């Protein structure tokens, strides 16, 4: 069950101009957010189940520059991984301030992300390549108002010499109610996302390759200021499916299930 983290107030009697409700503000200020993500992953193998948990806590900064250009980075980052080998807490100092460059249009759509060279010690963890893909609420062309519903579909594909990933996200949104955060008028937007993923990549240090087909769904909500900025979001979901390992000592079939909860709150 999602926890409500932003207190709602009486329904606002006055509406802001439509333009302020249908686009992100064009501020060049640096926006900062607190982010927490928890993953509970289970690998089901012939020998039994292998549980792995990952917790990521970070402070994230985003600034829009000329045109639709934007830059994001981690101001702080903590990662804890718990599995059959015990708990690991890799050092993250070398990942701080490394910029992710991307396009962010006035309706919250992110594209053309260019990640930094990521530290080897964090490969496969906290990777910022697609961190901002669905970070922002994707706004419709119409002004937001209670009861408005819309949808969109995004496809993200990456391909290198040894890796291939494709994510398809089908999103459904509905403006649920008015609220205030402090003294800021805002809207609560309910969100449902259906996901499918195709992932093919080498297994680190194992001499093997992993091919996965995963599907699932997440639900949650955004809190969006009527002045045109993200104030917070909550989401929880699950994605699962078959995984094939090949190479090394031979082929192996398993299944993978990943339950995710995430929270984002604006800090300024």
C-alpha positions as CSV (number, residue, x, y, z in Angstrom):
1,X,0.0,0.0,0.0
2,X,1.4,3.4,-0.9
3,X,1.9,5.8,1.9
4,X,0.5,9.3,1.5
5,X,3.4,11.6,2.1
6,X,2.0,15.0,1.2
7,X,-0.9,16.3,3.2
8,X,-4.0,17.3,1.3
9,X,-6.0,20.4,2.1
10,X,-9.3,21.9,1.2
11,X,-10.2,22.0,-2.5
12,X,-9.0,25.2,-4.0
13,X,-11.7,27.5,-5.2
14,X,-9.6,29.4,-7.7
15,X,-7.9,27.9,-10.7
16,X,-4.5,29.1,-12.0
17,X,-4.1,30.0,-15.7
18,X,-4.3,27.0,-18.0
19,X,-0.8,27.5,-19.3
20,X,0.7,27.1,-15.8
21,X,-1.0,23.7,-15.5
22,X,-0.1,22.1,-18.8
23,X,3.7,22.6,-19.0
24,X,6.8,22.5,-16.8
25,X,8.0,25.9,-15.8
26,X,11.1,27.1,-17.7
27,X,13.2,27.9,-14.7
28,X,17.0,27.6,-14.9
29,X,17.2,27.0,-11.2
30,X,18.8,23.8,-10.0
31,X,16.0,21.5,-8.7
32,X,16.9,19.0,-6.0
33,X,15.1,15.8,-5.0
34,X,15.4,13.1,-2.4
35,X,15.0,9.7,-3.9
36,X,14.7,6.2,-2.3
37,X,14.3,3.0,-4.2
38,X,14.0,-0.5,-2.8
39,X,14.2,-3.7,-4.9
40,X,13.3,-7.2,-3.7
41,X,14.5,-9.6,-6.3
42,X,14.0,-13.4,-6.3
43,X,15.8,-15.7,-8.7
44,X,14.2,-19.2,-8.9
45,X,16.8,-21.7,-10.0
46,X,16.8,-25.5,-10.2
47,X,18.6,-25.5,-6.8
48,X,16.0,-23.3,-5.2
49,X,15.2,-19.6,-4.7
50,X,17.9,-16.9,-4.3
51,X,16.7,-13.6,-2.7
52,X,18.5,-10.4,-3.2
53,X,17.6,-6.9,-1.9
54,X,18.9,-3.6,-3.1
55,X,18.3,-0.2,-1.4
56,X,19.3,3.0,-3.1
57,X,19.1,6.4,-1.3
58,X,20.2,9.6,-3.1
59,X,19.9,13.3,-3.5
60,X,19.4,14.2,-7.1
61,X,19.9,17.5,-8.9
62,X,18.5,18.6,-12.2
63,X,19.0,21.9,-14.1
64,X,17.5,22.9,-17.5
65,X,19.9,24.8,-19.8
66,X,19.4,26.2,-23.3
67,X,16.4,25.1,-25.2
68,X,15.2,21.6,-24.0
69,X,18.7,20.6,-22.8
70,X,19.0,19.4,-19.2
71,X,21.7,18.0,-16.9
72,X,21.2,15.8,-13.9
73,X,23.6,14.3,-11.3
74,X,23.8,12.7,-7.8
75,X,24.7,15.1,-4.9
76,X,24.7,12.1,-2.6
77,X,24.3,8.3,-3.2
78,X,24.1,5.3,-1.0
79,X,23.7,1.7,-2.2
80,X,23.2,-1.5,-0.1
81,X,23.0,-4.9,-1.7
82,X,22.1,-8.0,0.4
83,X,22.3,-11.5,-1.1
84,X,23.9,-14.9,-0.6
85,X,27.3,-13.3,-0.1
86,X,26.1,-11.0,2.7
87,X,25.7,-7.3,2.5
88,X,27.7,-5.0,0.2
89,X,27.9,-1.2,0.5
90,X,30.2,0.0,-2.3
91,X,31.9,3.4,-2.1
92,X,30.0,5.9,-4.2
93,X,32.1,9.1,-3.9
94,X,33.5,8.7,-7.4
95,X,30.0,8.8,-8.8
96,X,28.9,12.1,-7.3
97,X,28.5,15.1,-9.6
98,X,29.0,13.0,-12.8
99,X,26.5,14.6,-15.2
100,X,23.8,12.9,-17.2
101,X,22.9,15.0,-20.2
102,X,19.4,14.7,-21.7
103,X,16.6,16.5,-23.4
104,X,13.6,17.5,-21.2
105,X,10.8,19.2,-23.0
106,X,8.0,21.4,-21.4
107,X,5.7,18.4,-21.1
108,X,8.2,16.3,-19.0
109,X,9.3,14.0,-21.8
110,X,13.0,12.9,-21.5
111,X,15.0,11.8,-24.5
112,X,18.6,11.4,-25.9
113,X,20.2,10.7,-22.5
114,X,24.0,10.7,-22.6
115,X,25.4,9.1,-19.3
116,X,28.8,9.7,-17.9
117,X,31.6,7.1,-17.7
118,X,30.3,5.1,-14.7
119,X,32.8,3.9,-12.0
120,X,33.7,0.2,-12.4
121,X,32.9,-0.5,-8.8
122,X,29.2,0.5,-9.4
123,X,28.7,-1.2,-12.8
124,X,25.2,-2.7,-12.6
125,X,24.2,-0.6,-9.6
126,X,22.8,2.9,-9.5
127,X,23.4,3.2,-13.3
128,X,22.2,6.7,-14.3
129,X,21.8,5.9,-18.0
130,X,18.0,5.7,-17.7
131,X,17.5,7.2,-14.3
132,X,15.5,10.1,-15.6
133,X,13.5,8.2,-18.3
134,X,10.2,8.3,-16.3
135,X,11.3,10.5,-13.5
136,X,9.0,13.4,-14.4
137,X,5.2,13.4,-14.9
138,X,4.5,13.3,-18.6
139,X,1.9,16.0,-19.2
140,X,-1.0,16.0,-21.7
141,X,-1.6,18.8,-24.2
142,X,-4.7,19.9,-22.3
143,X,-4.7,22.0,-19.1
144,X,-4.8,19.8,-16.0
145,X,-8.0,19.6,-14.1
146,X,-9.6,17.2,-11.7
147,X,-11.0,14.2,-13.7
148,X,-8.8,14.6,-16.7
149,X,-7.3,11.3,-18.0
150,X,-4.7,10.6,-20.6
151,X,-2.2,8.0,-21.7
152,X,1.1,7.6,-23.5
153,X,3.5,4.9,-24.6
154,X,7.3,5.1,-24.6
155,X,9.9,2.8,-26.0
156,X,13.5,3.0,-25.0
157,X,16.1,0.9,-26.8
158,X,19.9,0.6,-26.1
159,X,22.2,-1.5,-28.2
160,X,26.0,-1.9,-27.9
161,X,28.5,-4.6,-29.0
162,X,27.5,-6.9,-26.2
163,X,24.3,-5.5,-24.6
164,X,20.7,-5.0,-25.8
165,X,17.8,-3.6,-23.8
166,X,14.3,-2.5,-24.8
167,X,11.8,-1.1,-22.4
168,X,8.2,-0.4,-23.3
169,X,6.1,1.6,-20.9
170,X,2.4,2.1,-21.3
171,X,1.2,4.8,-19.0
172,X,-2.3,5.8,-17.8
173,X,-2.8,9.0,-15.8
174,X,-5.8,10.6,-14.1
175,X,-6.0,13.9,-12.1
176,X,-7.5,12.7,-8.8
177,X,-7.8,15.8,-6.7
178,X,-6.5,19.2,-5.7
179,X,-4.0,19.5,-2.8
180,X,-1.5,22.0,-1.3
181,X,2.1,21.3,-0.2
182,X,2.9,24.0,2.3
183,X,1.3,27.0,0.6
184,X,1.9,25.7,-2.9
185,X,-1.3,24.7,-4.9
186,X,-0.9,21.3,-6.5
187,X,-2.7,18.4,-8.1
188,X,-2.5,14.6,-7.2
189,X,-2.2,12.6,-10.4
190,X,-2.8,8.8,-10.2
191,X,-0.5,6.8,-12.5
192,X,-0.5,3.2,-13.7
193,X,2.3,1.8,-15.8
194,X,2.4,-1.5,-17.8
195,X,6.0,-2.5,-18.5
196,X,7.8,-5.0,-20.7
197,X,11.5,-5.5,-21.0
198,X,13.9,-7.4,-23.2
199,X,17.4,-7.5,-21.7
200,X,20.5,-9.3,-23.1
201,X,23.8,-8.8,-21.4
202,X,26.9,-10.5,-20.1
203,X,27.0,-11.7,-16.5
204,X,29.8,-9.8,-14.7
205,X,32.8,-12.0,-13.9
206,X,31.0,-15.3,-14.8
207,X,31.8,-15.8,-18.5
208,X,28.1,-16.2,-19.2
209,X,25.3,-14.3,-20.9
210,X,21.8,-13.5,-19.6
211,X,18.7,-13.1,-21.8
212,X,15.5,-12.0,-20.0
213,X,11.9,-11.3,-21.0
214,X,10.1,-9.5,-18.2
215,X,6.6,-8.0,-17.9
216,X,4.8,-6.3,-15.0
217,X,2.9,-3.3,-13.7
218,X,3.4,-0.4,-11.3
219,X,0.9,2.0,-9.6
220,X,1.4,5.2,-7.8
221,X,0.9,8.9,-8.0
222,X,2.6,12.2,-8.8
223,X,2.2,15.5,-6.9
224,X,2.5,18.3,-9.5
225,X,2.5,22.0,-8.6
226,X,0.2,24.2,-10.6
227,X,3.1,26.6,-11.1
228,X,4.7,23.9,-13.2
229,X,7.1,21.6,-11.3
230,X,7.3,18.1,-9.8
231,X,6.8,18.1,-6.0
232,X,6.8,14.4,-5.3
233,X,5.9,10.9,-6.6
234,X,5.3,7.4,-5.2
235,X,5.3,4.1,-7.1
236,X,5.3,0.4,-6.3
237,X,5.2,-2.5,-8.7
238,X,6.5,-5.9,-9.8
239,X,8.1,-7.2,-13.0
240,X,8.9,-10.9,-13.6
241,X,9.6,-13.4,-16.3
242,X,12.0,-16.1,-17.6
243,X,15.8,-15.8,-17.8
244,X,18.2,-17.9,-19.8
245,X,21.9,-18.2,-18.9
246,X,24.2,-19.5,-21.6
247,X,27.9,-20.1,-21.9
248,X,30.3,-21.1,-19.1
249,X,29.3,-24.6,-17.8
250,X,26.2,-24.7,-20.1
251,X,22.7,-23.3,-20.4
252,X,20.4,-22.8,-17.5
253,X,16.8,-21.7,-17.3
254,X,15.5,-19.7,-14.3
255,X,12.8,-17.1,-13.5
256,X,13.2,-13.7,-12.0
257,X,10.8,-11.6,-10.0
258,X,11.5,-8.0,-8.9
259,X,9.3,-6.0,-6.6
260,X,10.1,-2.3,-6.5
261,X,9.0,0.6,-4.3
262,X,10.2,4.2,-5.0
263,X,9.7,7.6,-3.5
264,X,10.8,11.1,-4.7
265,X,10.3,14.4,-2.8
266,X,11.3,17.9,-4.0
267,X,13.9,19.5,-1.6
268,X,13.5,23.1,-2.9
